[in-house]
Structure formats: C-alpha cells, structure tokens
C-alpha cells in the first residue's frame, strides 16, 4: 500500500496512527506529496487532490479519511478499531463524527485566522470557536463519565489528532484548564507509539 500524505495534515495523521495501531504500518509506504499544486503528482491518482490518498495493494485508490480507515480495519488480524458488534459499532462512529466535526472546526478557524484582518470574517471565527468549545465540552463530559477504556479505537485516534492539532496551530485556545478529564486522557493517549510516531513537525 502507498499512502500519499503531507506531514502536517491531521487527516493523514489519523490514517498513519490507524496503520500503526493495527500493525499495518510495515505494509504501508509513505509518499510525501504536495497539495493545492497544479503540478502535483497526486492529481494523477486523485482528481480531488486531497490527502490522505491511499493506493491499495490491488491498485484501488481511496480518499477521505474514514473510508481509508474502514479499509485498513479490514486488512489486519488485531482487535477492530471500528467494532463490528452492535451497538458498539454505531457508538464509535457517532464519536468519530463528533471528533471529525471538532477537527473541521479547528481547521476552518485556523484558515480564517491566517487571512488578513481586513478579509477575516468575525462571524466565522465566532461560529467555529463556539463549535470547538461545544465539542470539547462534550468529550470532557463523556470522558468524565467513562466513555473510553484503555483499548484504542478510531474515535480516540481522531480525537487525539484533533487535540494535537489544536496544540500545534491554536495554542491560544486554553482548552485544558476547564476540562481536566479530557486533559488527563489526552496526556495518556498522546504517549502512545502511534501518536508519537505520527506526530507532525513543529
């Protein structure tokens, strides 16, 4: 398998961490690419031009993080990262949805804050900041209620990568102070080999 990625992409990091957790990283070649580039070799594989893009051993080209992770979860012999059993299957995917929404809010806010002051939309900044707060509060409450155990799943990977991206790109968001359970959970999860090995450059 070949994973086309950029080191700073949190979505690509999710796939890389998933591969490490499932023991598939040894079968995955990492191919660093460029995006938003009309000359990118990625465009020959994926007309959308986004990372991550996975080329399977059979030559199938997959894009979108959840699709790639679903594929990987069918390629290993370890415990599933997206449980097959009902209701666990849907409960994990529901958490993946919330964690992905958190990630989307973080990325949208980051892009908006990079714009010149005269072009920045305060409405977008306010909306995405509120979305981030709601998602963080939701996970604080869930973790305080015993949501996650010591067996990693895909929702935890997405959440861990989202929080890592906040730390890297939006350090002014003081999310830890009011969310001690989420803070403790992240400290433990960030120490996992999958998170350490997939960490983006500072």
Backbone bond lengths (Angstrom), bond angles and torsions (degrees), N, CA, C in turn:
res aa  C-N    CA-C-N  psi(-1)  N-CA   C-N-CA  omega(-1)  CA-C   N-CA-C  phi
1 X - - - 1.460 - - 1.520 109.57 -
2 X 1.332 115.27 148.59 1.453 120.68 175.98 1.524 108.83 -125.18
3 X 1.318 115.67 126.69 1.454 120.84 177.10 1.521 108.76 -106.93
4 X 1.303 115.66 115.51 1.455 121.70 176.14 1.525 107.04 -88.65
5 X 1.329 116.37 127.16 1.461 120.32 -169.60 1.512 110.10 -154.49
6 X 1.333 116.14 168.92 1.459 122.05 163.91 1.526 106.70 -121.89
7 X 1.310 118.36 143.38 1.470 120.85 -172.23 1.525 114.17 -61.19
8 X 1.339 117.62 -26.40 1.461 120.23 -176.67 1.521 113.74 -90.45
9 X 1.325 118.10 -4.90 1.462 120.47 -177.64 1.528 111.00 -74.88
10 X 1.342 118.34 120.15 1.464 119.03 177.78 1.528 112.09 -69.89
11 X 1.331 116.73 -26.97 1.467 119.28 177.65 1.531 110.49 -69.48
12 X 1.327 116.28 -41.73 1.462 119.30 175.46 1.521 110.73 -65.75
13 X 1.330 116.80 -33.30 1.463 119.61 178.28 1.530 110.80 -62.72
14 X 1.322 116.83 -38.05 1.467 120.20 177.75 1.520 110.36 -56.97
15 X 1.328 116.52 -46.71 1.466 120.75 -179.16 1.520 110.55 -65.52
16 X 1.322 117.04 -41.78 1.464 120.02 179.73 1.530 110.87 -63.73
17 X 1.327 116.93 -42.90 1.467 120.19 177.99 1.522 110.84 -65.30
18 X 1.324 116.63 -38.86 1.470 121.22 177.56 1.539 109.90 -60.65
19 X 1.319 116.63 -43.39 1.466 120.51 -179.90 1.527 111.06 -63.28
20 X 1.309 117.09 -39.55 1.472 120.61 179.52 1.519 110.49 -68.29
21 X 1.332 117.34 -44.54 1.467 120.98 -179.65 1.527 111.83 -62.13
22 X 1.311 117.41 -32.04 1.466 120.86 -177.28 1.526 112.95 -96.16
23 X 1.334 117.39 0.98 1.450 120.51 179.06 1.515 114.44 76.70
24 X 1.336 116.99 16.44 1.460 120.67 -177.97 1.519 112.66 -95.47
25 X 1.321 117.32 -3.06 1.460 119.33 -176.08 1.525 112.27 -62.74
26 X 1.329 116.82 -28.82 1.455 119.58 177.79 1.515 113.29 -69.77
27 X 1.329 117.56 -18.41 1.464 122.39 178.24 1.519 112.00 -98.45
28 X 1.336 117.01 1.80 1.467 120.53 -172.93 1.526 109.85 -114.81
29 X 1.311 115.77 120.02 1.461 121.69 173.78 1.529 108.38 -88.02
30 X 1.314 116.31 129.99 1.462 121.15 178.55 1.522 109.19 -92.42
31 X 1.328 115.43 125.33 1.463 121.62 -179.04 1.526 107.98 -119.29
32 X 1.331 116.02 105.90 1.461 119.20 179.99 1.525 109.35 -73.44
33 X 1.325 115.70 135.94 1.454 120.52 -174.32 1.521 109.93 -134.29
34 X 1.315 116.23 -172.64 1.454 121.96 174.60 1.521 108.70 -122.10
35 X 1.317 115.89 155.66 1.464 121.45 175.86 1.526 108.87 -128.89
36 X 1.335 115.70 165.05 1.471 121.80 -174.93 1.525 110.01 51.46
37 X 1.316 113.99 44.18 1.467 121.83 -175.45 1.522 107.19 -139.74
38 X 1.328 116.75 116.05 1.465 120.55 -176.55 1.528 112.66 -64.89
39 X 1.324 117.00 -16.39 1.463 120.65 179.45 1.524 112.62 -102.15
40 X 1.324 117.14 7.54 1.459 120.26 -177.89 1.522 111.06 -64.61
41 X 1.332 116.03 134.45 1.469 120.63 176.21 1.519 111.34 -64.94
42 X 1.332 116.84 -19.73 1.461 120.83 179.95 1.521 111.79 -61.37
43 X 1.329 117.48 -31.12 1.465 120.89 -176.52 1.524 112.35 -65.18
44 X 1.321 117.18 -24.92 1.467 119.63 176.84 1.522 111.70 -71.18
45 X 1.335 116.16 -22.50 1.463 120.94 -179.88 1.521 111.82 -97.02
46 X 1.320 115.79 -43.32 1.454 121.87 -172.14 1.522 108.80 -131.79
47 X 1.332 117.90 107.74 1.466 119.74 -176.48 1.518 113.15 -63.45
48 X 1.342 117.06 -20.53 1.464 120.28 177.40 1.523 110.35 -69.92
49 X 1.324 116.70 -31.35 1.461 121.00 175.99 1.506 114.78 75.33
50 X 1.337 117.30 27.47 1.460 120.40 -178.32 1.522 110.38 -114.66
51 X 1.332 113.60 156.58 1.461 120.41 171.57 1.530 107.75 -109.22
52 X 1.341 114.73 151.31 1.460 128.65 2.36 1.528 111.70 -79.98
53 X 1.320 114.77 150.60 1.460 122.54 170.22 1.526 106.59 -128.73
54 X 1.323 116.25 126.73 1.468 121.34 -179.10 1.519 109.61 -111.90
55 X 1.325 115.46 131.02 1.455 121.49 170.70 1.525 106.79 -104.73
56 X 1.331 116.86 116.01 1.459 120.68 -176.04 1.530 110.64 -74.47
57 X 1.321 114.92 169.76 1.459 120.09 179.28 1.522 111.36 -63.12
58 X 1.320 116.83 -23.34 1.466 120.69 176.42 1.511 113.50 -90.13
59 X 1.341 117.48 1.42 1.454 121.13 176.56 1.518 115.10 92.01
60 X 1.336 117.63 3.48 1.458 120.87 178.05 1.526 109.31 -75.13
61 X 1.319 116.95 135.64 1.458 121.71 -179.97 1.527 108.75 -101.60
62 X 1.334 115.69 121.19 1.457 121.51 -178.95 1.522 109.38 -117.30
63 X 1.320 115.67 137.16 1.457 120.85 173.46 1.520 108.30 -128.32
64 X 1.317 116.01 170.17 1.459 125.47 -175.07 1.539 109.61 77.56
65 X 1.309 113.68 128.59 1.461 121.33 -169.89 1.521 113.00 -59.54
66 X 1.328 118.12 -48.31 1.459 120.12 -176.98 1.523 111.50 -63.93
67 X 1.328 117.74 -37.82 1.467 121.00 178.39 1.526 110.25 -63.89
68 X 1.330 116.44 -45.06 1.462 119.98 179.53 1.528 110.64 -63.17
69 X 1.339 116.75 -44.06 1.466 119.70 -179.63 1.522 111.19 -65.38
70 X 1.324 117.37 -36.56 1.468 120.43 176.41 1.524 110.51 -63.24
71 X 1.317 116.55 -41.08 1.462 120.24 177.07 1.529 110.69 -62.51
72 X 1.335 116.45 -48.25 1.459 119.68 -179.12 1.519 111.82 -59.81
73 X 1.328 116.49 -34.44 1.464 119.87 -177.24 1.519 112.24 -69.19
74 X 1.332 116.28 -11.38 1.461 120.71 175.94 1.522 112.75 -101.71
75 X 1.338 116.33 8.65 1.462 120.15 -175.23 1.523 113.57 -114.55
76 X 1.325 118.55 7.98 1.463 120.26 -175.93 1.521 109.95 -132.51
77 X 1.325 115.16 170.75 1.459 121.33 -176.82 1.522 112.58 -108.59
78 X 1.310 117.94 4.08 1.458 121.27 -179.37 1.531 110.33 -83.96
79 X 1.322 114.95 -178.77 1.459 120.22 176.60 1.523 109.58 -61.15
80 X 1.315 115.63 138.94 1.462 120.39 -177.33 1.526 112.11 -65.62
81 X 1.327 115.29 139.80 1.450 121.07 175.21 1.529 111.42 -83.83
82 X 1.312 116.16 -22.42 1.464 122.60 169.32 1.527 104.49 -117.13
83 X 1.318 118.47 101.20 1.467 120.02 -173.67 1.524 112.32 -56.43
84 X 1.316 115.09 146.71 1.462 120.06 176.10 1.527 111.62 -83.20
85 X 1.333 115.82 -28.08 1.458 119.90 -173.93 1.530 110.86 -71.55
86 X 1.330 114.77 141.81 1.455 121.77 173.83 1.534 107.44 -93.65
87 X 1.347 120.88 135.19 1.471 127.81 9.43 1.522 114.73 -92.66
88 X 1.343 118.46 2.30 1.472 119.81 -175.99 1.528 112.00 -56.89
89 X 1.338 115.55 -38.05 1.465 120.63 -178.94 1.529 110.90 -54.70
90 X 1.329 115.44 -52.51 1.462 119.88 -175.95 1.525 111.60 -74.68
91 X 1.317 117.40 -30.79 1.464 119.50 178.30 1.532 110.72 -65.57
92 X 1.340 116.82 -41.67 1.460 119.79 177.65 1.522 110.55 -66.23
93 X 1.342 117.39 -43.12 1.463 119.46 -179.78 1.525 111.52 -66.01
94 X 1.339 117.46 -32.98 1.466 119.57 175.78 1.525 110.25 -62.62
95 X 1.327 116.59 -40.85 1.465 120.66 177.61 1.523 111.43 -69.22
96 X 1.332 116.82 -36.20 1.466 120.35 174.49 1.526 109.71 -58.77
97 X 1.338 116.48 -41.65 1.461 120.16 179.78 1.521 111.94 -61.45
98 X 1.335 116.86 -44.26 1.466 120.03 179.70 1.531 110.59 -66.91
99 X 1.321 116.96 -42.98 1.469 120.31 -179.79 1.524 111.29 -66.21
100 X 1.332 117.40 -35.39 1.460 120.85 176.53 1.522 110.54 -68.39
101 X 1.341 117.21 -38.64 1.452 120.55 175.09 1.514 112.16 -61.75
102 X 1.331 116.25 -38.00 1.465 121.11 174.57 1.522 109.94 -61.04
103 X 1.314 116.46 -47.43 1.461 120.75 178.88 1.525 111.04 -59.77
104 X 1.321 117.27 -44.92 1.463 120.64 -179.95 1.525 111.02 -60.46
105 X 1.342 116.43 -41.96 1.459 119.80 178.72 1.514 112.11 -63.07
106 X 1.327 116.13 -42.28 1.464 120.75 179.71 1.525 110.57 -61.43
107 X 1.332 116.48 -45.59 1.465 120.22 -177.27 1.525 110.88 -67.82
108 X 1.342 117.43 -42.14 1.458 120.05 178.76 1.522 110.92 -62.65
109 X 1.336 116.95 -43.36 1.459 120.48 178.80 1.523 111.02 -64.03
110 X 1.328 117.01 -41.68 1.461 120.76 179.07 1.522 111.08 -59.55
111 X 1.333 116.42 -45.52 1.465 120.22 -179.46 1.527 111.43 -64.83
112 X 1.324 116.34 -40.09 1.461 119.34 -178.88 1.525 110.77 -66.75
113 X 1.309 117.03 -38.81 1.460 119.83 -178.85 1.524 112.97 -71.27
114 X 1.329 116.40 -17.88 1.459 119.80 176.76 1.528 112.35 -78.83
115 X 1.325 116.35 -16.77 1.454 119.93 -178.29 1.531 110.68 -71.17
116 X 1.340 117.95 152.05 1.473 119.47 174.83 1.519 110.61 -56.86
117 X 1.314 116.53 149.92 1.467 121.08 -176.75 1.520 112.11 -52.16
118 X 1.317 116.88 -39.62 1.465 120.32 -176.14 1.523 112.58 -69.00
119 X 1.327 116.71 -21.27 1.461 120.30 -177.79 1.529 113.12 -105.36
120 X 1.333 116.00 -3.13 1.466 119.85 -176.62 1.531 109.96 -79.19
121 X 1.327 116.53 135.08 1.461 122.22 178.68 1.520 108.87 -94.13
122 X 1.308 116.82 112.28 1.459 119.94 -179.79 1.521 111.35 -64.65
123 X 1.345 116.78 -28.57 1.467 119.88 178.84 1.529 111.07 -64.31
124 X 1.324 116.17 -39.43 1.468 119.87 178.77 1.525 109.83 -68.60
125 X 1.325 116.36 -43.36 1.469 120.18 178.43 1.520 110.14 -58.34
126 X 1.332 117.54 -46.17 1.463 121.53 -179.12 1.520 111.50 -65.98
127 X 1.337 116.63 -42.62 1.467 120.41 -178.06 1.520 111.25 -64.75
128 X 1.335 116.32 -47.41 1.468 119.44 -177.35 1.517 111.16 -70.55
129 X 1.323 117.51 -34.80 1.471 119.89 176.54 1.524 110.35 -62.32
130 X 1.337 116.07 -41.05 1.460 120.31 178.74 1.525 111.08 -67.26
131 X 1.329 116.78 -39.76 1.472 119.86 177.67 1.521 110.82 -61.64
132 X 1.338 116.94 -44.88 1.460 121.26 179.18 1.522 110.38 -59.49
133 X 1.327 116.71 -45.95 1.471 120.61 179.27 1.521 111.94 -60.45
134 X 1.332 116.68 -43.62 1.469 119.79 179.86 1.522 111.24 -61.48
135 X 1.325 116.47 -44.53 1.470 120.10 -178.74 1.523 111.34 -66.40
136 X 1.327 116.43 -41.81 1.463 119.98 178.08 1.529 111.00 -63.39
137 X 1.325 116.73 -41.97 1.465 120.09 177.79 1.521 111.23 -63.77
138 X 1.335 116.23 -38.01 1.458 120.49 179.47 1.525 110.69 -63.06
139 X 1.325 116.96 -45.76 1.460 119.46 -179.96 1.523 111.66 -70.47
140 X 1.327 117.99 -34.35 1.462 119.56 174.10 1.521 110.42 -57.38
141 X 1.331 116.90 -46.57 1.463 120.98 -178.70 1.524 111.13 -66.55
142 X 1.313 116.90 -40.59 1.473 120.67 -178.58 1.528 111.16 -66.68
143 X 1.329 116.05 -43.80 1.458 119.32 -178.79 1.524 110.51 -68.61
144 X 1.320 116.80 -38.80 1.469 120.26 176.29 1.528 110.85 -61.25
145 X 1.339 116.51 -26.52 1.457 122.12 -179.70 1.529 112.23 -92.09
146 X 1.350 117.01 6.80 1.465 120.48 176.72 1.507 114.68 85.57
147 X 1.327 117.08 31.26 1.460 121.02 -175.32 1.524 113.03 -61.56
148 X 1.320 117.75 -45.09 1.456 121.68 -175.18 1.524 110.72 -106.83
149 X 1.346 115.22 146.28 1.461 119.29 172.67 1.525 108.11 -110.02
150 X 1.322 117.71 -161.80 1.465 119.71 -175.39 1.526 112.60 -88.95
151 X 1.330 117.13 9.56 1.460 120.93 177.76 1.526 107.85 -105.68
152 X 1.311 116.25 109.96 1.457 120.40 -175.08 1.517 111.43 -62.30
153 X 1.332 115.75 145.97 1.455 121.11 171.62 1.530 108.11 -134.62
154 X 1.329 116.52 178.60 1.455 120.10 -174.73 1.524 111.89 -63.96
155 X 1.326 117.95 -36.05 1.461 120.24 179.19 1.527 110.81 -60.57
156 X 1.321 116.66 -40.93 1.459 119.93 179.25 1.526 111.22 -66.62
157 X 1.319 117.24 -37.08 1.463 119.82 177.78 1.525 109.99 -63.31
158 X 1.330 117.22 -46.19 1.469 120.29 -179.18 1.523 110.12 -63.63
159 X 1.331 117.08 -42.78 1.459 120.54 178.76 1.528 110.76 -63.96
160 X 1.323 117.29 -45.94 1.455 120.77 179.87 1.519 112.22 -60.49
161 X 1.332 117.31 -41.99 1.463 120.96 178.60 1.525 110.97 -68.53
162 X 1.330 117.03 -34.52 1.465 120.53 177.62 1.524 110.72 -64.97
163 X 1.323 116.79 -46.62 1.460 120.36 179.76 1.534 111.02 -65.77
164 X 1.318 116.22 -36.26 1.454 119.56 175.85 1.517 112.01 -62.50
165 X 1.327 116.25 -36.00 1.460 120.62 179.44 1.527 110.93 -70.82
166 X 1.341 116.93 -37.06 1.462 120.36 174.10 1.526 109.96 -59.08
167 X 1.332 116.31 -47.30 1.460 120.39 -178.86 1.529 111.14 -59.19
168 X 1.327 116.03 -36.64 1.461 120.69 -175.42 1.517 112.33 -80.61
169 X 1.332 117.17 -44.25 1.465 121.47 -169.90 1.526 114.56 -103.18
170 X 1.331 118.34 -27.40 1.462 121.12 -176.99 1.529 110.13 -130.36
171 X 1.333 117.36 58.96 1.468 119.01 -177.11 1.524 113.06 -62.31
172 X 1.342 117.17 -17.92 1.462 119.54 179.39 1.527 112.84 -70.95
173 X 1.339 117.06 -14.90 1.463 119.84 176.01 1.533 107.88 -79.36
174 X 1.289 115.94 108.36 1.471 121.35 -176.93 1.535 108.94 -87.28
175 X 1.337 115.11 70.73 1.468 119.36 -173.09 1.526 112.32 -78.30
176 X 1.309 118.88 -21.65 1.462 121.53 -173.52 1.533 112.92 -73.93
177 X 1.329 116.89 -37.18 1.465 121.06 -168.83 1.528 112.79 -58.65
178 X 1.329 117.31 -42.30 1.467 120.46 -176.64 1.523 112.73 -94.70
179 X 1.326 116.95 3.17 1.471 119.49 -174.38 1.529 109.28 -134.45
180 X 1.318 117.48 69.75 1.460 120.60 -173.26 1.523 113.74 -64.44
181 X 1.323 117.53 -34.72 1.474 119.15 -179.75 1.517 111.19 -70.26
182 X 1.326 116.73 -40.95 1.463 121.02 175.72 1.525 110.20 -64.74
183 X 1.309 116.90 -39.73 1.463 122.13 177.04 1.524 110.61 -58.13
184 X 1.342 116.94 -50.06 1.474 120.42 -179.20 1.518 111.05 -63.73
185 X 1.332 115.50 -41.90 1.469 118.58 179.39 1.530 110.44 -60.12
186 X 1.343 116.54 -45.75 1.461 119.81 -177.43 1.526 111.63 -63.82
187 X 1.321 117.01 -40.68 1.458 119.48 179.48 1.527 110.48 -58.75
188 X 1.317 117.04 -42.73 1.467 121.02 178.76 1.525 111.03 -68.31
189 X 1.323 116.73 -45.89 1.460 119.60 -175.27 1.526 111.42 -69.18
190 X 1.327 116.69 -36.59 1.463 120.34 -178.87 1.524 112.30 -66.05
191 X 1.329 116.85 -17.11 1.467 120.63 179.22 1.530 112.35 -84.47
192 X 1.326 117.92 -7.54 1.457 120.00 -179.70 1.535 110.25 -64.76
193 X 1.331 118.44 146.20 1.467 120.33 178.75 1.510 113.81 -54.13
194 X 1.325 116.95 -36.47 1.469 119.57 -179.15 1.516 111.76 -63.05
195 X 1.337 117.06 -35.69 1.457 120.66 179.34 1.523 111.26 -78.61
196 X 1.327 116.12 -37.86 1.463 119.61 179.61 1.531 111.03 -65.82
197 X 1.335 116.76 -43.61 1.453 120.77 -175.96 1.530 112.51 -73.70
198 X 1.331 116.93 -25.00 1.471 120.03 -177.63 1.511 112.41 -98.19
199 X 1.330 118.28 2.10 1.458 121.27 -174.93 1.527 111.10 -59.14
200 X 1.339 117.04 136.56 1.477 119.72 179.56 1.521 111.01 -74.66
201 X 1.323 116.28 161.79 1.467 118.53 175.13 1.521 110.56 -65.62
202 X 1.301 117.18 146.89 1.466 121.49 -178.88 1.528 111.01 -67.35
